[in-house]
Amino acid sequence: MINISMATFIGFSTDGKVKPPFNLVDLDLVKQDLLNQLKTSKGERVMRPTYGSIIMESLMEPLDGLIIQDIEDDCIRIVNSDPRVSLINMNVASLEHTLRIEMYLQYKADLTEDVLIAEFDVDLEEENV
């Protein structure tokens, strides 16, 4: 059970859940918000042309050093746009059929650190977390 009364940030997500509770708090909420932006193609949201990432469009390109650098820059932009966390370190790796992003985050409210891992299947353009 989540102690909502002690939470700094409270949110809602049904991603990966089949039954309640759907509440997310603090660092779990921040990580889900970041994943939502990573999984959304830039320009996909109505009236928010800068929301989202270039990852989905980049999956069909050869994942060379330039594309990996563009993805890293985009991930840095996304994390820096969220005032609740700061980016400590990041690794972007192109595996055989997977793009793996590891972001080491520090949650500013209580200075805890955690890792956000997102894997995108290159063949299916599908994200696995």
C-alpha positions as CSV (number, residue, x, y, z in Angstrom):
1,M,0.0,0.0,0.0
2,I,1.3,3.4,-0.9
3,N,1.4,6.1,1.8
4,I,-0.1,9.0,-0.1
5,S,-0.2,11.3,2.9
6,M,3.6,11.4,3.0
7,A,4.2,11.8,-0.7
8,T,5.6,14.9,-2.3
9,F,4.2,14.2,-5.7
10,I,1.1,12.1,-6.4
11,G,0.0,10.8,-9.8
12,F,-1.9,8.2,-11.7
13,S,-0.8,5.6,-14.3
14,T,-2.4,2.4,-15.7
15,D,0.8,1.5,-17.6
16,G,1.6,-2.2,-16.8
17,K,-1.3,-2.5,-14.3
18,V,-4.4,-4.5,-14.8
19,K,-6.2,-3.6,-11.5
20,P,-6.0,-0.8,-8.9
21,P,-4.3,0.9,-7.2
22,F,-3.1,3.0,-10.1
23,N,-1.5,5.7,-7.8
24,L,2.2,6.5,-8.2
25,V,4.1,8.7,-5.9
26,D,7.5,10.5,-5.9
27,L,10.3,8.8,-7.8
28,D,8.1,6.1,-9.3
29,L,5.8,8.9,-10.7
30,V,8.8,10.8,-12.1
31,K,10.2,7.7,-13.8
32,Q,6.8,7.0,-15.3
33,D,6.5,10.6,-16.6
34,L,10.0,10.3,-18.1
35,L,9.1,7.0,-19.8
36,N,5.9,8.5,-21.1
37,Q,7.9,11.2,-22.8
38,L,10.5,8.8,-24.1
39,K,7.7,6.6,-25.6
40,T,6.0,9.5,-27.3
41,S,7.2,10.6,-30.7
42,K,8.0,14.3,-30.9
43,G,5.1,16.2,-32.3
44,E,2.6,13.5,-31.5
45,R,0.8,15.4,-28.7
46,V,-1.8,17.9,-29.9
47,M,-0.8,21.5,-29.1
48,R,2.6,20.3,-27.7
49,P,5.0,20.1,-30.6
50,T,8.2,19.8,-28.5
51,Y,6.8,17.1,-26.2
52,G,8.2,13.6,-26.8
53,S,11.5,12.2,-28.1
54,I,13.2,11.3,-31.3
55,I,13.8,7.7,-30.3
56,M,10.9,6.0,-32.3
57,E,11.9,7.8,-35.5
58,S,15.6,7.0,-34.9
59,L,15.0,3.2,-34.5
60,M,14.7,2.8,-38.3
61,E,18.0,4.5,-38.9
62,P,21.4,2.7,-38.6
63,L,22.3,3.2,-35.0
64,D,25.7,4.7,-35.5
65,G,27.6,7.2,-33.4
66,L,25.7,10.2,-34.7
67,I,22.3,8.7,-34.1
68,I,23.3,7.5,-30.6
69,Q,24.6,11.0,-29.8
70,D,21.3,12.6,-31.0
71,I,19.4,10.1,-28.7
72,E,21.6,10.9,-25.8
73,D,21.1,14.7,-26.3
74,D,17.4,14.2,-26.5
75,C,17.3,12.1,-23.3
76,I,19.3,14.8,-21.6
77,R,16.9,17.5,-22.8
78,I,13.9,15.4,-21.5
79,V,15.5,14.9,-18.0
80,N,16.6,18.5,-17.8
81,S,13.0,19.6,-18.5
82,D,11.8,17.9,-15.3
83,P,12.6,19.9,-12.2
84,R,12.1,16.9,-9.9
85,V,15.2,15.0,-10.9
86,S,18.7,15.5,-12.1
87,L,20.7,13.3,-14.4
88,I,23.8,11.8,-12.8
89,N,24.9,9.5,-15.7
90,M,23.5,7.9,-18.8
91,N,24.4,5.0,-21.0
92,V,22.9,4.4,-24.5
93,A,23.7,1.1,-26.1
94,S,22.8,-0.4,-29.3
95,L,22.5,-4.2,-28.8
96,E,21.7,-6.7,-31.6
97,H,18.0,-5.8,-32.0
98,T,17.5,-3.5,-29.0
99,L,18.3,0.1,-28.1
100,R,18.9,0.2,-24.3
101,I,18.9,3.5,-22.4
102,E,20.0,3.6,-18.7
103,M,19.6,6.9,-16.9
104,Y,21.0,7.3,-13.4
105,L,18.8,9.8,-11.7
106,Q,18.8,11.7,-8.5
107,Y,15.4,12.6,-7.0
108,K,15.7,16.2,-5.7
109,A,13.1,15.9,-3.0
110,D,15.1,13.5,-0.8
111,L,18.3,13.1,-2.8
112,T,17.7,9.4,-3.5
113,E,19.2,7.8,-6.6
114,D,17.7,5.3,-8.9
115,V,18.1,3.9,-12.4
116,L,15.6,4.2,-15.2
117,I,16.1,1.6,-17.9
118,A,14.2,1.7,-21.1
119,E,14.6,-0.8,-23.9
120,F,13.3,-0.2,-27.4
121,D,13.0,-3.2,-29.8
122,V,14.6,-2.0,-33.1
123,D,12.6,-4.4,-35.3
124,L,9.1,-3.7,-33.8
125,E,9.6,-0.2,-32.5
126,E,8.2,-1.4,-29.2
127,E,9.4,-0.3,-25.7
128,N,10.0,-2.9,-23.0
129,V,10.6,-1.8,-19.4
